[in-house]
Amino acid sequence: MINKRLLVKNLLAHNDENSFYDKKRFITIGEKEGKAKFLKHVCALANSNPKNNSFIVIGVEDEDNKIVGVDFFDDSKIQNLVNAYLDNPPIISYENIPFPHLPEGKVVGLVTIKSNGKVCALRKNIWKYYGGAVFFREGSISLPKAFDIELKDINSEAVATIEQHARNNIELTLDAVINFINNRHADLTSDYKVFKEQFIVCWAGNKKKVNDKTYFSRVDIELINEQVKLFYSALDEITIAYDDDSFTTLEFVQLGLGSEQKYYPLEEMVITFSDNGKYTINSQLVFEPPQYDKKTLYHVLNTNNSLIQKLEKNIGLNKAENTDLAHLPATYLICYLNGFEEAKEQMEQARPLLQRYDSAIYQSLKESLRILRKVRYN
């Protein structure tokens, strides 16, 4: 098994950006330009490495390789994005890799790209790139090329060496389990489970029982062997279940208007472990958004927009307005889920304002945007 933290370190330590490896400070696939650039790099890396894996490391300074991290990104639907925009799409995964020195909630993103052996091309226009365009890597740059260019295997040995150096060992695994339980989450209820005598899943959170059912909040879940953070949320609640072969989480999200708050099932994730040393992760969105009267939501939308305008103009808020502002991320989300498309633009506009005004509300906004992204991709 490959320790993904070691893999990131090996990529950063021994390689400049090249035809199988790229690094980014961050990616923004929530907007057209960021989505187009991400797809361009995925296409180029897949075409430049038809026989082996390619990687994009996210959360690293370009000049000095300093690891600064990015927010936890649990988007298991990133394959859907690639499938929608690319012909002959590669298999792609996005993993969240924890590093000890990073603040809570910050990780390094690792995108792994595996070509299907055929020329990958843009399926349709996006931003300034035209449908049918084909990209390849030349050094650290992704460039357009002729469609009928031959795919060449030039990196298999280099990639195999890097992956071999990132293999796990017992010492690293034990140290990681002890660190997770005793140091990083000493204030939370922690536990672990060994699957198939090979895989160790650790989880931690605030534990509570409601009607004979156990829920966790402030949840952190990691697949220790590979140093991959499977789930992280400072706000939502989840249930955890497991048997000898699988580990299952069901995430709930709290939504409502005013005092009428309710928990709704959002997504089920099942990790299935096999005897051959492999595992699969399947996620299913089970969310049924609450529906409200359109006139009520129109009033809510206008109230939220007015609050954002006041923050832009540095106008002070009264007690009632501060209460409304605390609910703004969730109520904007409800508006979007009920057909008010402009709510998403307003949420993006509110990002820098809320980040400066109140860190807790800003965190709530990021959680709401995460849910919105999940729903859109489905």
Summary of the structure (lengths in Angstrom):
residues: 378
radius of gyration: 22.0
end to end distance: 30.9
largest distance: 65.5
contacts: 1179
relative contact order: 0.10
helix: 36%
strand: 34%
